[in-house]
Amino acid sequence: MDVGEWLARRRKPEVWAAVADGQRERLEAAGVTPLPPAPVPVPADPDVPAEPSTAPVSPFERDIGP
């Protein structure tokens, strides 16, 4: 068993909440604390226009025939 992986999993907020009280107390006594919750991503503002693409345009996209 990889102790590092076990410990990293126990520190995840969703797993930490499911750990038994006694085990949580022993982990805290050993200096193990839960990780902070992941930040909630902020959705893009729909009123802000997207940046124009800088990708090269193919002849087809420029409406130039072969």
N, C-alpha and C positions, 0 to 999 in steps of 0.2 A: 504494500500500500504506500502510495506517495503522500507523505504527511503534508507537503506543501499544497498539493491539490485539494486534500481534505480540508485544510485550514482555509484556503481561498474560497472554497464552496461555502463553508460555515459562515464566513464574513458577509456573504451576499445578503442584502436586507430581507429578501423573501424567505431565505433559508433560516436566517437568524431568528425571525419571528416564529418559526416552526420548531426551533430547538427547545427542549424541555428547560424549565426554569433552573433546575439544579445544574444542568450542563452549562447553561448560559452563565450562571454565577461562577462556576469553576473556570470557564474560559476567560471571563473578565478578571478573575483573580490572577490568572496567568498573563494578563496584559493584552488579551485579544478583545478587540472591539469590532462592531459591525462597520461595514463600509457605509459612507453616506449614500442616500438614494441617488440614482442617476437623474441628472437634470432633464426636465421635460423640454423637448425640442419646440422652438417657437416657429409656428407656421409662417410661411412667406406672406408678405403683405400683397394682396391681389391688386391693389391700386398702383403698385410700383411696377413699371414696365420692365420686362426682362432685358438683359444686356444683349445687343446684337451679336450674332455669331461672327467669329473671325475665321471660321473654317473656310477653306477654299471652295468655291462654287464650281460645280461641274458644268460643262457646256449645255447639258440638258436643262439644268436648273436656270441657266442664263437665257434659255430659249434660243440657243444658237444651234443650228443643225450641224451635222457632221461634215 
